[in-house]
Amino acid sequence: MKKQNKKDPIFALIKKEEQRQREMIGLIPSENNSSDAVRSVLSSCLSNKYSEGYPQCRYYEGNQVIDEIEIEAQERLKKLFHVPHVNIQPYSGSPANSAIEFAVLEPGDTVMGLALSSGGHLTHGHPKVTFSGRYFHSVQYGLDANARIDYEQVRQLALKHRPKLIIAGTTAYPFILDFAKFAQIANEVGAYLLADISHITGLVIAGEHPSPVPYAHLVMSTTHKTFRGPRGAMIMVTAVGLKKDPDLANKIDKAVFPALQGGPHNATSAAIAIAASEASRVEFKKYGQQIRKNTDALVTALKDNGFKLVGNGSENHLILIDLTPFGAGFGTQVAFALDVAGIYANRNTIPNEPCSPFYPSGLRIGTPLVTTRGMKEPEMTKIVQWMTRVVDHIKDEQLPTDKKKRQVFLRDFKKRMTCDVTLLQIRQEVQKLANQFPLFTW
């Protein structure tokens, strides 16, 4: 057998990416690092096996061991979340939400979700451009004047449109979700309630966010964000879900396979099992608690340095910075300049966005990844000091009001920033700090 060709340029690129992750500070709230155990399973022989179907009901022979692995993953998750049924085969969060919609809706049925511009997700019914917005009648709810979900608006829209599915979930929302209120509304109109907790799963496990399990019929989560597992997803059917529809678990399983997917990714299934075991440890609860401490520290430092925050704070792992005091459509410039300076976050729209989704006025940051690396409150304060220097340095780099000039401006801006002395100096300081922390620690 020939040895692996380490001269292949892909191996050099992987090493380069590992160096980038190690030397930079990641603030994207949907990103995280996984343990050595999780990553080792992902590169195992399990990826060689095709396993269409479910345990003890496969369409290929030779799945005896794969069945044991998938059952073990299911049992660990059922115990961890206190649910009677879980499906771990969805390839990711968007396919999982699509499977749920396929299971409980017919084309043209009404689905309600938080609007993208208010911090919702594309798969929660975003009109026209998504599966959920094209094949179903989408009704989108929003926020009140304090940037919190307007539950009275949710109720009134539900009473008017009688949705068959209500989604309680977010992707850029910094506050606690009131699953009890969502359940009252869903029950009032006879709708299924789906809790998409992809972002907050680790906080739920750690007791830092209320659990949706006593209230929602269905719970969906990705497995790679605050859960710190592989890139995958899980769909959980709760006891209240089975009470509403005794066939709900079967509907979910059939919607995942054969309706929307083929064979599961077996290495991912095993890695989810490892992550579930890790999430049951006392150390994981401490990790979730530190996420919240770090977020609070970031909030305090940002406000002390004059940043405006959507909703004036955060109750979870995520912060949405409103950059309009510096100028509308300033998010792209800040995100790029920060990346040059060694800190990566992502530009994001804000509620009542004054510019456009293509040139947003906000910056979305979070603490799961830096917390995984072992950083704590003092590091959060230092990170904000660097962010403040970056924003102050580029504050005059404003997006042209003439839309035709914007792309030319951004090309020139990025070219200049890539070799900007001030930003590169900050990058050296960031690298010095980042190199003191491993990519994963308990």
Residue pairs with C-beta under 8 A, 6 or more apart in sequence:
18 439
21 33
21 439
22 434
22 435
22 439
23 342
23 430
23 431
23 434
23 435
24 342
24 343
24 344
24 430
24 431
24 434
25 342
25 343
25 344
25 370
25 383
25 430
25 433
25 434
26 344
26 369
26 370
27 343
27 344
27 345
27 365
27 366
27 367
27 369
27 370
27 383
28 344
28 345
28 346
28 364
28 365
28 366
28 369
29 199
29 225
29 317
29 318
29 364
29 365
29 366
29 367
29 368
30 171
30 198
30 199
30 225
30 366
31 225
31 368
31 369
32 224
32 225
32 226
32 227
32 228
32 368
32 369
32 372
33 228
33 369
33 372
33 373
33 439
33 440
34 224
34 228
34 229
34 230
34 271
34 275
34 440
35 228
35 274
35 275
35 278
35 440
36 440
37 274
37 278
38 228
38 229
38 230
38 271
38 274
38 275
38 278
39 271
41 230
41 267
41 270
41 271
41 274
42 230
42 267
42 268
42 271
43 267
44 267
44 270
46 66
46 69
46 266
46 267
46 269
46 270
47 265
47 266
47 267
49 60
49 62
49 63
49 66
49 266
50 60
50 263
51 58
51 60
51 63
51 66
51 70
51 263
51 264
51 266
52 58
52 59
52 60
52 257
52 258
52 262
52 263
53 59
53 60
53 257
54 70
54 89
54 253
54 257
55 66
55 67
55 68
55 70
55 71
56 67
58 66
58 67
60 263
66 266
66 269
69 266
69 269
69 270
69 273
70 88
70 264
70 266
70 269
72 273
73 88
73 269
73 270
73 272
73 273
73 276
74 86
74 88
76 273
76 276
76 277
76 280
77 83
77 86
77 88
77 234
77 236
77 272
77 276
78 84
78 85
78 86
79 280
80 205
80 276
80 279
80 280
81 205
81 211
81 213
81 219
81 236
82 213
83 213
83 219
83 236
83 237
83 238
83 239
84 237
84 238
84 239
84 242
84 249
85 236
85 237
85 242
85 249
85 252
86 234
86 235
86 236
86 237
87 234
87 235
87 236
87 252
87 253
87 256
88 223
88 232
88 233
88 234
88 264
88 269
88 272
89 256
89 257
89 261
89 264
89 269
90 96
90 99
90 232
90 233
90 234
90 235
90 256
90 261
91 232
91 233
91 261
91 265
92 222
92 231
92 232
92 233
93 121
93 123
93 196
93 198
93 220
93 221
93 222
93 233
94 122
94 123
95 233
95 260
95 261
96 220
96 222
96 233
96 234
96 235
96 256
97 121
97 123
97 124
97 132
97 167
97 194
97 196
97 220
98 123
98 131
98 132
98 260
99 235
99 252
99 255
99 256
99 259
99 260
99 261
100 165
100 194
100 218
100 220
100 235
100 252
100 255
101 111
101 131
101 132
101 135
101 136
101 165
102 255
102 259
102 260
103 248
103 251
103 252
103 254
103 255
104 164
104 165
104 192
104 218
104 248
104 251
105 111
105 136
105 164
105 165
107 135
107 136
108 135
108 136
108 137
109 136
109 137
109 163
109 164
109 165
110 136
110 137
110 138
110 139
110 161
110 162
110 163
110 164
110 165
111 124
111 125
111 132
111 136
111 137
111 138
111 139
111 163
111 164
111 165
111 166
111 167
112 125
112 138
112 139
112 140
112 141
112 154
112 157
112 158
112 161
112 163
112 165
112 166
112 167
112 191
113 120
113 121
113 124
113 125
113 126
113 132
113 138
113 140
113 141
113 166
113 167
113 169
114 120
114 121
114 124
114 140
114 141
114 142
114 149
114 167
114 168
114 169
114 170
114 173
115 126
115 140
115 141
115 142
116 122
116 124
116 126
116 140
116 349
116 357
117 142
117 349
117 351
117 352
117 353
117 357
118 140
118 141
118 142
118 143
118 149
118 173
118 351
119 143
119 170
119 171
119 172
119 173
119 174
119 320
119 351
120 126
120 140
120 169
120 170
120 171
120 173
121 169
121 170
121 171
121 196
122 129
122 130
122 132
123 130
123 131
123 132
124 132
124 167
124 169
124 196
125 132
125 133
125 136
125 138
125 139
125 140
125 167
126 132
126 133
126 138
126 140
127 133
127 138
127 140
128 134
132 138
137 161
139 157
139 161
139 163
141 149
141 150
141 153
141 154
141 157
142 149
142 150
142 153
142 351
143 149
143 150
143 351
144 150
144 153
146 311
147 175
147 310
147 311
147 312
147 351
148 175
148 311
149 173
149 175
149 177
149 178
151 178
151 181
151 182
151 185
154 166
154 181
154 182
154 185
155 185
155 188
158 166
158 185
158 186
158 188
158 189
158 191
159 188
159 189
162 189
162 190
162 191
163 189
163 191
164 191
164 192
165 191
165 192
165 193
165 194
166 182
166 185
166 186
166 191
166 192
166 193
166 194
167 194
167 196
168 177
168 179
168 182
168 193
168 194
168 195
168 196
168 212
168 216
169 177
169 194
169 195
169 196
169 197
169 198
169 220
170 177
170 196
170 199
171 198
171 199
172 318
172 320
172 348
172 349
172 364
173 318
173 320
174 309
174 310
174 311
174 313
174 314
174 315
174 316
174 318
174 319
174 320
175 311
175 314
175 315
175 316
176 209
176 210
176 315
176 316
177 195
177 200
177 209
177 210
177 212
178 210
179 193
179 195
179 210
179 211
179 212
179 214
179 215
179 216
180 215
182 193
182 195
182 215
182 216
183 193
183 215
183 216
183 240
185 191
186 192
186 193
186 217
192 217
192 218
192 241
192 244
192 245
193 215
193 216
193 217
193 218
194 216
194 217
194 218
194 219
194 220
195 212
195 215
195 216
195 218
195 219
195 220
196 220
196 221
197 204
197 212
197 219
197 220
197 221
198 220
198 221
198 222
198 225
198 233
199 225
199 226
199 316
199 317
199 318
200 209
200 226
200 316
200 317
201 221
201 222
201 223
201 225
201 226
201 227
202 225
202 226
202 227
202 228
202 279
202 284
202 287
202 288
202 291
202 317
202 368
203 209
203 226
203 288
203 291
203 292
203 316
203 317
204 210
204 211
204 212
205 227
205 279
205 284
205 285
205 288
206 284
206 285
206 286
206 287
206 288
206 289
206 291
207 285
207 288
208 288
208 289
208 291
208 292
208 316
209 316
212 219
213 219
213 236
213 238
214 238
214 240
215 240
216 238
216 240
216 241
217 237
217 238
217 240
217 241
217 244
217 245
217 248
218 235
218 236
218 237
218 238
218 241
218 248
218 252
219 235
219 236
219 238
220 233
220 234
220 235
220 236
221 227
221 233
221 234
221 236
222 231
222 232
222 233
223 229
223 230
223 231
223 232
223 233
223 234
223 268
223 272
223 275
224 230
224 231
224 232
225 368
226 288
226 291
226 317
226 368
227 275
227 279
228 275
228 278
228 279
228 287
228 368
228 372
229 271
229 272
229 274
229 275
229 276
230 267
230 268
230 271
230 272
230 275
231 268
232 265
232 268
232 269
232 271
232 272
234 272
235 252
235 256
237 248
237 249
237 252
241 248
241 249
242 248
242 249
245 251
257 264
278 284
283 442
287 371
287 372
287 442
290 371
290 376
291 317
291 367
291 368
291 371
292 316
292 317
293 376
293 377
294 367
294 370
294 371
294 375
294 376
294 377
294 380
295 314
295 316
295 317
295 318
295 319
295 366
295 367
296 314
297 376
297 377
297 380
297 381
298 314
298 319
298 365
298 367
298 380
298 383
298 384
299 309
299 313
299 314
299 319
301 380
301 381
301 383
301 384
301 385
302 309
302 319
302 321
302 384
302 387
303 309
303 312
304 384
305 384
305 385
305 387
305 388
306 325
306 388
307 321
307 384
307 387
307 388
308 321
308 322
308 323
308 324
308 325
309 319
309 320
309 321
309 322
310 320
310 321
310 322
310 350
310 351
310 362
311 320
313 319
317 366
317 367
317 368
318 364
318 365
318 366
319 364
319 365
319 366
320 348
320 350
320 362
320 363
320 364
321 362
321 363
321 364
321 365
322 350
322 361
322 362
323 330
323 331
323 334
323 361
323 362
323 363
323 391
324 330
324 350
324 354
324 361
326 334
326 391
326 395
327 361
327 395
327 398
327 399
328 354
328 355
328 361
328 399
329 354
329 355
329 356
329 359
329 360
329 361
329 399
330 361
330 398
330 399
331 347
331 348
331 349
331 359
331 360
331 361
331 362
331 363
332 347
332 359
332 360
332 399
332 410
333 394
333 397
333 399
333 410
333 413
334 347
334 363
334 390
334 391
334 394
335 344
335 345
335 346
335 347
335 363
336 413
336 414
336 417
337 390
337 391
337 393
337 394
337 397
337 417
337 420
337 423
338 344
338 345
338 387
338 390
340 417
340 418
340 420
340 423
340 424
340 427
341 386
341 390
341 423
341 424
341 426
341 427
341 430
342 386
342 426
342 427
342 428
342 429
342 430
342 431
342 434
343 383
343 386
343 387
343 390
343 430
345 363
345 364
345 365
346 363
346 364
347 360
347 362
347 363
347 364
348 360
348 362
348 363
348 364
349 357
349 360
349 361
349 362
350 360
350 361
350 362
353 360
353 361
353 362
354 361
355 361
355 399
359 399
359 406
367 380
370 379
370 380
370 383
372 439
372 440
372 441
373 434
373 437
373 438
373 439
373 440
373 441
374 437
374 438
374 441
375 437
379 433
382 433
386 426
386 429
386 430
389 422
389 426
390 423
390 426
393 420
393 422
393 423
394 417
397 413
399 406
399 409
399 410
400 406
400 409
417 423
